[in-house]
């Protein structure tokens, strides 16, 4: 799928008014969520406050909104353990065969999020992908700034590989995956595995990932506000993560600027049309394709950042999770008989 530019979008309006919403055909299932006072207040609060603790409180309040399905997807087993000194949650699907592994990193701008944040998605992925999913509870910024989470993500993935058979998984079929900031971590793990040679990995799944700390892409202007993740909020997350002490083009921070992508495994990238991160995800897909990496780019038109966490609000949530599961199965089941 090509990553065609979206034209005709307003670039100066920082907060679209209701009268302008007709120019922005957001998925109607999602528009009701964007119109909730709690969601509007979140953007207003982020425009005036830069306190990470307040940020976490806001997100916790929003998570109490009934946006997920009433019943989590059933899986065979869920177990919380520690791997390489980091807490992880293991999801085993409803099958008893030796399983491929998906090491999953949750989103939250590196500032918030935990093992519960994307429990819904991990359960769905375990079943749809017929994989053992290892969700990682990595340290959060600003208490754990870059490169801490990167090093932690690499260490956990290496240790999961070492313990794969004990966990019931197959070390030759391991995929890294992540949503939002977790997609950034998954991408950096894949880069390190290729560069240092401790893989090979079977694939990577990057869901609306931040891959360019310069925040200079056109989608930062086109989708600056009013679509769940504002440009101002995303820049706040970047600042909390790198704290201004690094080269913004360091590939461990901004994978888009990695010079050599030839050793990266097959890749699935999801972007959302109304997301400030859209363009960098699509630019990364183009670079991977140019390097000869089998890459599938899927833009969800009419969708916003975080749509895979919307539970029953949007049909695209279940569709997207199922699509990821099918891609995982193609990489680690079909290719291995």
Wavefront OBJ file of the C-alpha trace (Angstrom):
o trace
v 0.000 0.000 0.000
v 1.400 3.378 -0.907
v 1.752 6.142 1.646
v 0.122 8.883 -0.360
v 0.053 12.354 1.175
v -3.230 13.663 2.493
v -3.943 17.022 0.856
v -6.382 19.786 1.597
v -5.929 19.731 5.369
v -5.829 22.876 7.492
v -2.350 23.589 8.866
v -2.894 26.740 10.936
v -5.909 25.759 13.053
v -4.646 24.638 16.444
v -8.037 23.499 17.769
v -10.690 22.659 15.146
v -14.092 24.048 16.040
v -17.280 21.972 15.600
v -18.115 24.005 12.501
v -14.887 22.831 10.879
v -15.223 19.180 11.816
v -17.118 18.431 8.590
v -13.850 19.108 6.745
v -12.199 16.352 8.761
v -14.058 13.065 8.157
v -13.001 11.294 11.333
v -14.473 7.849 11.792
v -17.976 8.552 13.195
v -17.552 5.902 15.883
v -14.547 7.832 17.169
v -15.968 11.349 16.868
v -18.249 10.792 19.856
v -15.181 9.933 21.923
v -13.351 13.065 20.786
v -16.369 15.135 21.817
v -16.377 13.808 25.390
v -15.611 16.594 27.897
v -12.907 14.441 29.508
v -11.076 14.084 26.203
v -11.379 17.781 25.345
v -10.233 18.723 28.847
v -7.201 16.463 28.488
v -5.939 18.445 25.504
v -6.600 21.740 27.268
v -4.742 20.527 30.361
v -1.749 19.399 28.340
v -1.655 22.842 26.752
v -1.120 24.456 30.162
v 0.599 21.809 32.312
v 3.910 19.999 31.841
v 3.820 17.925 35.019
v 4.327 14.187 34.306
v 2.444 13.203 37.464
v -0.541 15.295 36.378
v -0.249 13.675 32.955
v -0.494 10.236 34.554
v -3.501 11.306 36.626
v -5.313 12.566 33.516
v -4.704 9.322 31.669
v -5.821 7.278 34.684
v -9.064 9.276 34.764
v -9.636 8.650 31.059
v -8.978 4.938 31.494
v -11.919 4.819 33.897
v -14.147 5.768 30.946
v -15.918 2.621 29.655
v -14.136 2.425 26.304
v -13.118 -1.217 26.347
v -15.266 -4.243 25.789
v -17.160 -5.593 28.816
v -15.300 -8.913 28.744
v -11.585 -9.383 27.984
v -10.677 -11.884 25.322
v -10.255 -15.293 26.994
v -6.790 -16.827 26.838
v -5.473 -20.081 28.251
v -3.235 -18.474 30.852
v -1.946 -15.106 32.083
v 1.147 -14.990 34.275
v 3.142 -12.103 35.757
v 6.865 -12.837 36.140
v 10.199 -11.008 36.110
v 12.604 -11.195 33.171
v 16.027 -9.520 33.302
v 14.865 -7.569 36.354
v 11.775 -6.202 34.596
v 8.180 -7.161 35.227
v 6.438 -8.813 32.294
v 3.022 -10.362 31.711
v 2.799 -13.523 29.635
v -0.330 -14.377 27.652
v -0.690 -17.941 26.404
v -3.320 -18.545 23.714
v -5.875 -21.303 23.559
v -3.515 -23.841 22.016
v -0.969 -26.289 23.394
v 1.575 -26.411 20.561
v 5.031 -24.852 20.784
v 4.424 -21.175 20.268
v 6.078 -18.293 18.485
v 6.722 -15.294 20.717
v 5.660 -11.659 20.484
v 7.497 -9.307 22.855
v 5.126 -6.362 23.228
v 5.858 -2.831 24.470
v 2.890 -0.708 25.564
v 2.325 2.901 24.617
v 1.997 6.003 26.753
v 4.580 8.483 25.513
v 7.261 6.772 27.627
v 5.618 8.669 30.523
v 2.635 6.524 31.505
v 1.300 3.050 30.852
v 1.725 -0.353 32.465
v 0.842 -4.012 32.011
v -2.867 -3.211 32.233
v -2.812 -0.467 29.585
v -3.081 -2.800 26.614
v -4.237 -6.005 28.265
v -7.179 -6.078 25.844
v -4.858 -5.880 22.834
v -2.375 -8.440 24.158
v -5.124 -10.986 24.755
v -6.474 -10.453 21.257
v -3.004 -10.711 19.749
v -2.231 -13.940 21.609
v -5.284 -15.621 20.120
v -5.288 -14.029 16.660
v -1.558 -14.567 16.200
v -1.482 -17.950 17.946
v 1.509 -16.623 19.853
v 2.871 -16.365 23.355
v 2.738 -12.629 24.088
v 5.216 -11.148 26.568
v 4.107 -7.648 27.586
v 6.920 -5.566 29.098
v 6.523 -3.155 32.031
v 9.505 -0.939 31.203
v 10.636 2.050 33.279
v 8.934 5.363 32.535
v 10.267 8.852 31.922
v 11.208 11.278 33.297
v 12.380 9.001 36.115
v 13.867 6.615 33.529
v 14.923 8.769 30.555
v 16.500 7.736 27.268
v 18.430 5.507 26.754
v 17.230 3.602 29.830
v 14.016 2.162 28.329
v 15.884 1.195 25.140
v 18.521 -0.748 27.067
v 15.818 -2.342 29.205
v 13.791 -3.366 26.156
v 16.858 -4.932 24.546
v 17.813 -6.774 27.746
v 14.315 -8.174 28.228
v 14.053 -9.326 24.618
v 17.436 -11.055 24.804
v 16.447 -12.798 28.025
v 13.108 -13.891 26.580
v 15.075 -15.468 23.743
v 17.304 -17.227 26.271
v 14.311 -18.476 28.288
v 12.043 -19.132 25.313
v 11.777 -22.895 25.648
v 11.228 -22.657 29.409
v 8.404 -20.199 28.757
v 6.875 -22.512 26.162
v 7.990 -20.520 23.142
v 10.156 -20.967 20.080
v 13.285 -18.739 20.050
v 13.548 -18.991 16.264
v 10.152 -17.315 15.858
v 10.243 -14.111 17.905
v 8.603 -10.861 16.827
v 8.904 -7.514 18.594
v 5.838 -5.289 18.626
v 4.679 -2.072 20.182
v 2.072 0.658 20.071
v 2.947 4.354 20.055
v 6.056 4.855 22.236
v 6.208 1.076 22.526
v 6.521 0.983 18.748
v 9.587 3.195 19.076
v 11.107 0.718 21.532
v 10.262 -2.250 19.314
v 11.954 -0.514 16.382
v 15.095 0.193 18.401
v 15.231 -3.421 19.586
v 15.051 -4.593 15.969
v 17.801 -2.149 14.990
v 20.048 -3.382 17.793
v 19.405 -7.037 16.950
v 20.378 -6.379 13.340
v 23.390 -4.227 14.191
v 24.769 -6.410 16.998
v 23.806 -9.734 15.476
v 21.999 -11.242 18.454
v 18.861 -12.013 16.408
v 17.627 -12.780 13.944
v 14.117 -11.664 14.762
v 11.175 -12.996 12.784
v 9.536 -9.599 12.389
v 8.485 -6.312 13.929
v 5.062 -4.710 14.320
v 5.015 -0.934 14.773
v 1.623 0.600 15.529
v 1.465 4.410 15.037
v 5.093 4.687 16.226
v 7.041 7.886 17.025
v 10.247 7.522 15.022
v 11.470 11.104 14.560
v 12.264 13.235 17.616
v 12.660 16.363 15.485
v 8.826 16.489 15.198
v 9.167 18.226 11.836
v 6.817 16.213 9.617
v 3.800 17.741 7.898
v 1.342 15.664 9.921
v 2.368 17.625 13.033
v 0.760 20.645 11.357
v -2.142 18.903 9.642
v -3.247 17.084 12.809
v -1.929 19.547 15.387
v -4.909 19.287 17.730
v -8.372 17.881 18.161
v -7.506 14.270 17.329
v -6.644 12.673 20.694
v -2.863 13.248 20.522
v -1.900 16.870 19.913
v 1.423 18.067 18.546
v 2.035 19.909 21.802
v 1.380 16.794 23.857
v 3.651 14.637 21.697
v 6.472 17.165 21.997
v 5.992 17.074 25.770
v 6.465 13.300 25.714
v 9.607 13.563 23.623
v 11.023 16.156 26.018
v 10.270 14.002 29.056
v 11.976 11.080 27.329
v 15.185 12.575 25.917
v 15.341 15.609 28.268
v 17.215 17.655 25.691
v 20.520 15.931 26.330
v 20.940 13.959 23.090
v 21.226 14.240 19.336
v 17.624 14.117 18.137
v 18.771 12.115 15.115
v 20.384 9.360 17.186
v 18.857 6.178 15.663
v 18.287 4.722 19.134
v 15.978 7.681 19.744
v 14.797 8.318 16.184
v 14.954 5.066 14.174
v 13.930 6.973 11.039
v 17.504 8.303 10.839
v 19.238 4.928 10.930
v 21.540 4.827 7.895
v 21.490 1.067 7.278
v 18.154 -0.764 7.487
v 19.136 -3.754 5.382
v 19.199 -6.204 8.306
v 15.752 -5.366 9.662
v 13.228 -8.247 9.699
v 9.870 -8.210 7.871
v 7.821 -5.301 9.140
v 4.187 -4.342 9.632
v 3.471 -0.655 10.243
v 0.070 0.789 11.136
v -0.602 4.509 10.856
v -3.742 6.552 11.480
v -4.848 9.308 9.111
v -5.522 11.868 11.864
v -2.335 11.359 13.862
v 0.648 13.668 14.256
v 2.862 10.561 13.936
v 1.401 9.437 10.617
v 4.098 10.772 8.295
v 7.117 9.418 10.159
v 5.625 5.930 10.271
v 4.982 6.052 6.540
v 8.425 7.509 5.842
v 9.992 4.644 7.804
v 7.994 2.132 5.778
v 9.294 3.721 2.573
v 12.878 3.580 3.827
v 12.508 -0.073 4.831
v 11.061 -0.929 1.441
v 13.936 0.914 -0.207
v 16.371 -1.198 1.817
v 14.750 -4.387 0.554
v 12.918 -5.211 3.778
v 9.536 -6.924 3.232
v 7.251 -4.213 4.569
v 3.493 -3.862 4.784
v 2.158 -0.385 5.506
v -1.465 -0.037 6.559
v -2.966 3.423 6.996
v -6.336 3.431 8.758
v -8.224 6.277 7.097
v -10.501 8.297 9.344
v -8.748 7.062 12.469
v -6.875 8.743 15.315
v -3.831 7.902 17.377
v -4.556 5.129 19.851
v -7.491 3.591 17.988
v -6.388 0.036 18.801
v -7.132 0.823 22.436
v -10.741 1.900 21.891
v -12.331 -1.470 22.630
v -15.925 -1.699 21.481
v -16.164 1.977 20.451
v -14.689 1.358 17.007
v -14.939 -1.650 14.721
v -11.451 -0.732 13.493
v -10.066 -1.807 16.876
v -11.006 -5.464 16.538
v -10.282 -5.387 12.805
v -6.811 -3.962 13.365
v -5.947 -6.460 16.087
v -7.143 -9.302 13.881
v -5.094 -7.950 10.979
v -1.964 -7.862 13.139
v -2.670 -11.411 14.264
v -2.977 -12.605 10.675
v 0.305 -10.920 9.753
v 2.037 -12.539 12.736
v 0.673 -15.934 11.741
v 1.899 -15.453 8.189
v 5.410 -14.662 9.424
v 5.811 -17.355 12.070
v 3.338 -20.083 11.160
v 2.926 -20.112 7.376
v 6.664 -19.684 6.830
v 7.329 -22.654 9.112
v 4.635 -24.943 7.825
l 1 2 3 4 5 6 7 8 9 10 11 12 13 14 15 16 17 18 19 20 21 22 23 24 25 26 27 28 29 30 31 32 33 34 35 36 37 38 39 40 41 42 43 44 45 46 47 48 49 50 51 52 53 54 55 56 57 58 59 60 61 62 63 64 65 66 67 68 69 70 71 72 73 74 75 76 77 78 79 80 81 82 83 84 85 86 87 88 89 90 91 92 93 94 95 96 97 98 99 100 101 102 103 104 105 106 107 108 109 110 111 112 113 114 115 116 117 118 119 120 121 122 123 124 125 126 127 128 129 130 131 132 133 134 135 136 137 138 139 140 141 142 143 144 145 146 147 148 149 150 151 152 153 154 155 156 157 158 159 160 161 162 163 164 165 166 167 168 169 170 171 172 173 174 175 176 177 178 179 180 181 182 183 184 185 186 187 188 189 190 191 192 193 194 195 196 197 198 199 200 201 202 203 204 205 206 207 208 209 210 211 212 213 214 215 216 217 218 219 220 221 222 223 224 225 226 227 228 229 230 231 232 233 234 235 236 237 238 239 240 241 242 243 244 245 246 247 248 249 250 251 252 253 254 255 256 257 258 259 260 261 262 263 264 265 266 267 268 269 270 271 272 273 274 275 276 277 278 279 280 281 282 283 284 285 286 287 288 289 290 291 292 293 294 295 296 297 298 299 300 301 302 303 304 305 306 307 308 309 310 311 312 313 314 315 316 317 318 319 320 321 322 323 324 325 326 327 328 329 330 331 332 333 334 335 336 337
